[in-house]
Amino acid sequence: MTEPEAEEAVPEHIAVYLRMRQVFGEPGKLTGDARKRAKNKKEGKSVPFGVGRDPRGIEDVLDSLTSRLGWNSSLARADLLASWSELAGAETAEHSTPVGIEGGVLTVHCDSTAWATQLRLMRGQITTQIAQRFPDAGIESVKFDGPNAPSWKRGPRSVQGRGPRDTYG
């Protein structure tokens, strides 16, 4: 018999078994775990007291996860908005509320124009504290808005012009 005729004579399940035995070796010699250990021992991957095997705290694990996923800036921004009263002071925080952050600008809404003016004078101190405590937030400037002025441009008795010259805005 020639080789092609001999291969055809062997049943298919035996041919598969012989092929697997040739690829993976003798089935009784090494278990799956033993093969993995032998492979790792050759490559030097796993050492019981090697680098990276020490237990770490949950804080370290979460810090590495958030930095790897790119969440540091959004978490720092949320933390900044949540701790506004500590940042600006208790009395100031009663009269001002951070609204949001867009394009590196923190917008703060104030109860009155007087509080908005006072916070504008404190802008340097507030931005310095933000830069020190929340460097990942990416805040470049702070915008303080006063209350919205009502519009007198509508109605049956409206006149042309700029409206009353009051302390709005």
Secondary structure, 3 states (H helix, E strand, C coil): CCHHHHHHHCCHHHHHHHHHHHHHCCCCCCCHHHHHHHHHHHHCCCCCCCCCCCCCCHHHHHHHHHHHHCCHHHHHHHHHHHCHHHHHCHHHHHCEEEEEEECCEEEEEECCHHHHHHHHHCHHHHHHHHHHHCHHHCCCEEEEECCCCCCCCCCCCCCCCCCCCCCCC
